[in-house]
Amino acid sequence: MKYFHQDEFRCQHCGSLSGMDWAFANEIDALREKVGFPLILSSAYRCAEHPVEKRKDKPGSHATGRAVDIAATGDQALKIIGAALQMGFQRVGVNQKGSGRFIHLDKAHGFPAPAIWSY
């Protein structure tokens, strides 16, 4: 990877990288190249014991190692979404309210696609 260190993809609960899909991580690296500005990952891989995943009926896309949340607001958020769609991402979540704004992107298998949602 050119722009990211593998540590940026670690589970924030346990520090594991065991479930990270590195081909997907390389796609996020390519997205960074395409948008032309740094991307800050606020969440990437999550183990099944991560508190967010534990609240769900079944683990979500982050637990597959094929999902990230990118801290972004305003025009940068829009550029990330546009570039991601051009690159074939078909699952996009948008949180643009409050202090924790981000864009969720994933290519997880077994989830509805194409899909877009807001938080």
N, C-alpha and C positions, 0 to 999 in steps of 0.2 A: 504494500500500500504506500502511496505517495504522501497522503495528507494526514492519516490517522495512525495512532499507535494502538496496538491491540488492547491496551488497558482501557481505552475509551469505550470498549464494547463489553466490559466486565459487568456481571450482575452486581448491582449496588447493594444487594442484601448479603451475599456470601462471597463475592469476589470471583466466582467461577466464570470460566470461558468455555466450559465443556460442551455446551449446547449451541455455541455461536456458529452460524453458517458463514464461513469465510468467503465464499463466492458472493453471498449477499453483501458482506462488508466491503468487498471490492467494488460492488455496484454503488455503494454509498460514497466510496472514494472517487469513483468516476463522476458521480453527481456533484461532488465538491469541485472537481475540475471544470465541469460544465457551467456551474453558477458563477465561478470566479471570485468567491469570497469564502472565508472560513465558515465551517459548519460546526456548531457546538452540540454534541449529543447530550441531551438531558436524561435519556434512558435508552438502553439497547437490550442486550440479552437479559432475561430474568429467569432465575431458576424457579421451579415449581413451588418452592418455599418462600419466595419473595412475598412480602405482605400484600402487594397489589394483586398478585396472582392467586393467593390464598382466599381472597374475598370472592373470587369468581366460581361459578359452577364447574367450569373446566378451564385449564390454563389458556391464556390468550396468545396472540401472535408473537408477543415478545418472548414467550417461553419456547418458541420454535427456533429462535436465533435468526429470524428473518424479519425483524421489525426494529425501527428506531424512532425516537422522538427527537426532533431537532429544534433547539431553542431558536425562535425567529419571530419577528413582528413586521408588520407593514409591508413595504415593497420587497424586502428580502423574503418574507414568507410567501408572497405571490410568485417571486422568481423561483423559489424552491419547488413550489407546486407545479409551475409550468414546465420546468426542466424535468421533474420527476415523471410527469405525464408523457413527455416526449421520449423518455427512456423506458416506458412500458410499465411503470408502477400503476397499479389499478386499485390500490387501497390507500385512501388518504383520509386522515383525521385532522381536524382543524380546531385548535384552541387559541382564540385571539381575544380573550377577555381576562382580566385580572393580571396578577403578577407573574404567573407561570406560563406564558404563551409559548406554544410550540406547534410544529407540524409533525404528525405521525405518518410514517411511510412504512408499508410492509409488502412483502411478496410471500406471505405465509400460505402454505397449502391447507386446504380444508376449511377455508373461511370464504364468505360470499365475496365475489369480485365480478365486475367492477363495483366499487363501493366508495362513497364519500360520506363523512359524518362530522358533526361538531360535538364538542364537549361542553 
